[in-house]
Amino acid sequence: MNEAKDVQLLKEVSKLSFENAEQWIRDAKLLIEDKSHAHARALLSFACEEIVKGFVCWIASEKLWPLDSKSVKDVFRNHVAKNQVILALSLIHLRKHFGLKELKDSEIIDVWRNWKEYPGQMEIGRQDAIYVGLKNGKISVPKINETQVVGVLRGVEVLLKEAKELTENLTESEKESLRKYFLSWPKEVWKTGKVPAEWFEKISEDKEG
């Protein structure tokens, strides 16, 4: 593996992914103007996924995560994996703009338990905005109103802004702090792409002890 080459490739993928997300957003706005709200919603899902791809590739290019981690590989092929990072970016936005305190370990566990099924539901929502479906003898068609799709649009624009700000404004000392933090994670996290709640529970127990 040529690490320097891989890093440069990931930096370029990050840049191009953000640009592609911006194009998806512009295309979605044209569909909204044309009253094609469901298809606009689908394009906004693609924009989200490109934002996440750009963000994860940047993280890897800065060596905050291992270059060969499953999370990095999955972002090129797995919709659910990408949706999980969308949720993480949403948390960053909420904490930054509403002054929420740092999450405690117990709160992280609650988030994990409450949201672990949500990424899959987000993917179902993406498909529902694209395809005509048939289930239990009932036909479903892509349907979403203007208010709903405009709400999604605003959220996607916020995610793009937050992701780009993070990639452009983190200082070297902040990056180094993040490298140390992620280095403390169990190695199996990077092999499996999953962070078990039990690990956070153990951290909480160790701190209380």
C-alpha positions as CSV (number, residue, x, y, z in Angstrom):
1,M,0.0,0.0,0.0
2,N,1.3,3.4,-1.0
3,E,0.1,5.5,1.9
4,A,1.1,8.9,0.5
5,K,-0.8,8.1,-2.7
6,D,-3.8,6.8,-0.9
7,V,-4.0,10.0,1.3
8,Q,-3.8,12.2,-1.8
9,L,-6.5,10.1,-3.6
10,L,-8.8,10.5,-0.5
11,K,-8.3,14.2,-0.4
12,E,-9.3,14.5,-4.0
13,V,-12.3,12.2,-3.5
14,S,-13.3,14.4,-0.6
15,K,-13.1,17.6,-2.7
16,L,-15.0,16.1,-5.6
17,S,-17.7,14.5,-3.4
18,F,-18.5,17.9,-1.8
19,E,-18.7,19.4,-5.3
20,N,-21.0,16.6,-6.4
21,A,-23.2,17.2,-3.3
22,E,-23.5,20.8,-4.2
23,Q,-24.6,19.8,-7.8
24,W,-27.2,17.4,-6.4
25,I,-28.6,20.2,-4.2
26,R,-28.8,22.6,-7.2
27,D,-30.6,19.9,-9.2
28,A,-33.0,19.2,-6.3
29,K,-33.9,22.9,-6.2
30,L,-34.8,22.8,-9.9
31,L,-37.1,19.8,-9.3
32,I,-38.7,21.6,-6.3
33,E,-39.4,24.6,-8.6
34,D,-41.0,22.1,-11.1
35,K,-43.2,20.7,-8.2
36,S,-41.4,17.3,-8.5
37,H,-41.1,17.0,-4.7
38,A,-40.5,13.3,-4.3
39,H,-37.8,13.1,-6.9
40,A,-36.2,16.2,-5.3
41,R,-36.2,14.4,-2.0
42,A,-34.4,11.5,-3.7
43,L,-31.7,13.8,-5.0
44,L,-31.2,15.3,-1.6
45,S,-30.6,11.8,-0.2
46,F,-27.8,11.4,-2.8
47,A,-26.4,14.8,-1.8
48,C,-26.4,13.6,1.9
49,E,-24.5,10.5,0.9
50,E,-21.9,12.5,-1.1
51,I,-21.5,14.9,1.9
52,V,-20.8,11.9,4.1
53,K,-18.4,10.4,1.6
54,G,-16.5,13.6,1.4
55,F,-16.4,14.0,5.2
56,V,-15.2,10.4,5.8
57,C,-12.6,10.6,3.1
58,W,-11.3,13.8,4.6
59,I,-11.1,12.1,8.1
60,A,-9.2,9.2,6.6
61,S,-6.8,11.5,4.6
62,E,-6.0,13.3,7.9
63,K,-5.3,9.9,9.4
64,L,-7.9,10.5,12.1
65,W,-9.2,7.0,11.2
66,P,-7.2,4.1,9.9
67,L,-7.0,4.2,6.1
68,D,-7.9,0.6,5.8
69,S,-10.8,0.7,8.3
70,K,-14.2,-0.8,7.3
71,S,-15.9,2.5,7.9
72,V,-13.8,4.1,5.1
73,K,-14.4,1.2,2.7
74,D,-18.2,1.1,3.4
75,V,-18.7,4.7,2.6
76,F,-18.2,3.9,-1.0
77,R,-20.9,1.2,-1.2
78,N,-23.1,1.1,1.9
79,H,-26.1,3.5,2.2
80,V,-26.8,2.7,5.8
81,A,-23.2,3.3,6.8
82,K,-23.4,6.7,5.1
83,N,-26.6,7.5,6.9
84,Q,-25.0,6.7,10.3
85,V,-22.5,9.5,9.6
86,I,-25.3,11.8,8.6
87,L,-26.7,11.4,12.1
88,A,-23.3,12.1,13.6
89,L,-23.1,15.3,11.6
90,S,-26.5,16.3,12.8
91,L,-25.4,15.9,16.4
92,I,-22.4,18.1,15.7
93,H,-24.7,20.8,14.3
94,L,-27.1,20.6,17.3
95,R,-24.3,20.8,19.9
96,K,-22.6,23.7,18.1
97,H,-25.5,25.9,17.4
98,F,-27.6,25.3,20.5
99,G,-24.9,25.2,23.0
100,L,-25.5,21.7,24.2
101,K,-23.1,20.3,26.7
102,E,-20.6,17.6,25.9
103,L,-22.4,14.2,25.8
104,K,-21.8,12.0,28.8
105,D,-20.9,8.3,28.2
106,S,-24.4,7.3,29.5
107,E,-26.0,9.7,27.0
108,I,-23.9,8.3,24.1
109,I,-25.2,4.8,25.1
110,D,-28.8,6.2,25.0
111,V,-28.2,7.7,21.6
112,W,-26.8,4.4,20.3
113,R,-29.7,2.4,21.6
114,N,-32.4,4.8,20.4
115,W,-30.9,5.5,17.0
116,K,-29.3,2.2,16.0
117,E,-32.3,1.3,13.8
118,Y,-32.7,4.8,12.3
119,P,-30.1,4.7,9.6
120,G,-31.9,1.7,8.0
121,Q,-35.2,3.7,8.2
122,M,-33.5,6.6,6.4
123,E,-32.5,4.3,3.6
124,I,-36.1,3.1,3.3
125,G,-37.2,6.7,3.1
126,R,-34.8,7.3,0.2
127,Q,-36.2,4.4,-1.7
128,D,-39.8,5.4,-1.0
129,A,-39.0,8.7,-2.7
130,I,-37.8,7.0,-5.9
131,Y,-39.8,3.8,-6.5
132,V,-43.4,2.7,-7.0
133,G,-43.9,-0.1,-4.5
134,L,-46.2,-3.1,-3.9
135,K,-46.7,-4.6,-0.5
136,N,-49.5,-6.7,0.9
137,G,-51.6,-5.9,-2.2
138,K,-51.2,-2.2,-1.8
139,I,-49.4,0.1,-4.3
140,S,-47.3,3.0,-3.0
141,V,-46.0,5.9,-5.2
142,P,-43.3,8.5,-4.4
143,K,-45.1,11.2,-2.5
144,I,-43.9,14.2,-0.4
145,N,-45.2,17.7,-0.2
146,E,-43.3,21.0,-0.7
147,T,-43.0,21.8,3.0
148,Q,-41.5,18.4,3.7
149,V,-38.9,18.6,0.9
150,V,-38.0,22.2,1.7
151,G,-37.3,21.0,5.3
152,V,-35.1,18.2,4.0
153,L,-33.3,20.7,1.7
154,R,-32.5,23.0,4.6
155,G,-31.2,20.1,6.6
156,V,-28.9,19.0,3.8
157,E,-27.6,22.5,3.3
158,V,-26.7,22.6,7.0
159,L,-25.0,19.3,6.9
160,L,-22.9,20.4,3.9
161,K,-22.0,23.6,5.7
162,E,-21.0,21.8,8.9
163,A,-19.0,19.2,7.1
164,K,-17.0,21.7,5.1
165,E,-16.4,23.9,8.1
166,L,-15.0,21.0,10.0
167,T,-12.7,20.0,7.2
168,E,-11.5,23.5,6.6
169,N,-11.2,24.9,10.1
170,L,-10.0,22.2,12.4
171,T,-6.5,23.2,13.8
172,E,-3.6,20.8,13.8
173,S,-3.8,20.6,17.6
174,E,-7.5,19.6,17.3
175,K,-6.7,17.0,14.7
176,E,-4.0,15.6,16.9
177,S,-6.4,15.4,19.8
178,L,-8.9,13.5,17.6
179,R,-6.2,11.1,16.4
180,K,-5.3,10.2,20.0
181,Y,-9.0,9.8,20.8
182,F,-9.7,7.5,18.0
183,L,-6.5,5.6,18.7
184,S,-8.0,4.7,22.1
185,W,-10.9,2.9,20.4
186,P,-10.8,-0.9,20.3
187,K,-9.2,-2.3,17.1
188,E,-12.3,-4.4,16.3
189,V,-14.2,-1.1,15.8
190,W,-12.1,-0.4,12.7
191,K,-12.4,-4.0,11.5
192,T,-16.1,-4.3,11.9
193,G,-17.3,-0.7,11.4
194,K,-19.4,-1.0,14.6
195,V,-19.0,0.7,18.0
196,P,-20.7,-1.6,20.6
197,A,-22.7,0.0,23.4
198,E,-21.0,-2.4,25.8
199,W,-17.7,-0.5,25.2
200,F,-19.2,2.8,26.3
201,E,-20.8,1.0,29.3
202,K,-17.3,-0.3,30.3
203,I,-15.8,3.2,30.0
204,S,-18.6,4.5,32.3
205,E,-18.0,1.8,34.8
206,D,-14.2,2.4,34.8
207,K,-14.7,6.1,35.4
208,E,-17.2,5.5,38.2
209,G,-14.8,3.0,39.8
